[in-house]
Amino acid sequence: MNGIITLTTDFGTQDGYVGAMKGVLLREHPAARLVDLTHDVPPQDVFAGAFALAQAACFFPPGTVHIAVVDPGVGSSRRALIVEHDGALFVAPDNGLTWLAAPGAAWAIDSTRLPPEWLIHPTFHGRDLFARIAARLAAGAPIAEFSTGIVVQRQLALPPAAREGATLRGEVIHIDRFGNLVTSFPGGTVSGTLTVAGVDAPLHTTYADVAPGQPVAYLGSSGFIEVAVRDGSAATLLSASRGAVVRSHKE
């Protein structure tokens, strides 16, 4: 492990929740390097957390440990996982949160293998469980210290494209802080013009390919086709929200 630990949560920064997790991480592994991916995931929005994690985690070097906590089922019977993918480890609840970033098999955390002195509060597994395990993994502990077996993690499915005559139907899966609409169309799957809320957005390379105030579609840095308004907000102009229908028309 390289000592880097990232954090992705829906905790925000108003309260001390993120600070408490970082305190535990540094007590367990003082040499750790902590990186915030985001703490602005909408509360309990697992898909948004999964998308944010997938956007950023792949750019970190092998040996990074990623903690992801968007956990509406905290304290319930839902499993806690360690997932290994491309040389990185992910510690998270088993609710689909890691699926987009790290698909595949995972190790279920076995509560009987945890140190008996760990007091785990039923509403704060991020601090008392995930942070401690992530710190120990980053310090070189083997996965087997916390798990006895591989399981199939819960999946999050992207909305499939549907053929409607000459068009493909998708939807908005994410809206970034600039109001750009990330669609469910991966790059290379559509061409021509995209339509959202009755407004056409021609497919170009970047924002500057259209005049200010005009809609444009392009391949976004996330690998999905996006719809934007140059120097504006597509979400505002089109009154679009996640789940809005997007149609692709070939020219």
Residue, then its C-alpha position, 0 to 999 in steps of 0.5 A: m500500500n502507498g499510504i494514500i487513503t481517500l474519502t467519499t461521503d454524503f456527510g458534508t462539512q457542517d458537522g464533525y463527522v468527516g473530522a472524526m473519521k480523519g482522526v481515527l485514520l491518523r490514530e491508526h496510521p499516523a503516516a497516512r496521506l488523506v485525500d477528500l474526493t467529495h463529501d457533497v454527495p446528496p444525503q443517502d444518494v447511493f448512485a450519486g456517491a457511486f458515480a463520484l467515486a468512479q469519476a475519481a478513484c481510477f486516477f489514483p496510483p495502485g495501493t490506494v485505499h478508498i473509503a466510501v460512506v453513503d449508507p442509508g442501511v447503516g446498522s442494519s443487516r447489510r454487509a460491509l465490504i473490502v473490494e480489490h480492483d486494479g491494485a486499489l482497495f475499497v472499504a464500503p457498505d454493500n449497497g452498490l456504492t463501489w460497483l461503478a468504480a470497482p466491479g467484481a467480487a469482494w470480501a465480506i467483513d466478518s465482525t467476529r474477526l474484529p478486535p474486541e476493543w473496537l466499539i462500533h456505534p450502530t449509526f457511525h460505521g464510517r468512523d468506527l468500522f470503515a476508517r479503522i479497517a482502511a487505516r490498517l489495510a493502508a498500513g499493510a494488513p492483509i484482507a484476510e485479517f478482516s474477512t474469511g470469504i469472497v462474496v458477490q457485491r450488490q450491483l448498480a445498473l446504469p439505465p440501458a439505452a432503448r431503441e425508439g424507431a430511429t432514435l435511442r432513448g437514454e436519461v440524465i444520470h448526473i448533474d454537475r455543479f455547473g449544470n451540465l447533464v451527464t447522460s447514460f450514453p457512453g462515448g461512441t454510442v451516439s452521433g448527431t443531435l441529442t434532445v432534452a426537454g424538447v431542446d436540441a443539442p448538436l454533438h460537438t467536441t467542446y463548449a466553444d464549438v457553439a455560441p454563448g447561451q446555446p446548448v451543446a452535446y459532447l463527450g465528457s471527461s467521465g466517458f459519457i455524453e453530456v449536454a451543456v449550455r455554453d456559459g450557462s446551466a443546462a439544468t436551469l435552461l432545460s429545467a432538467s433533473r436526474g432521470a430526464v429523458v434524453r434522445s439521440h437522433k442520427e444525422 
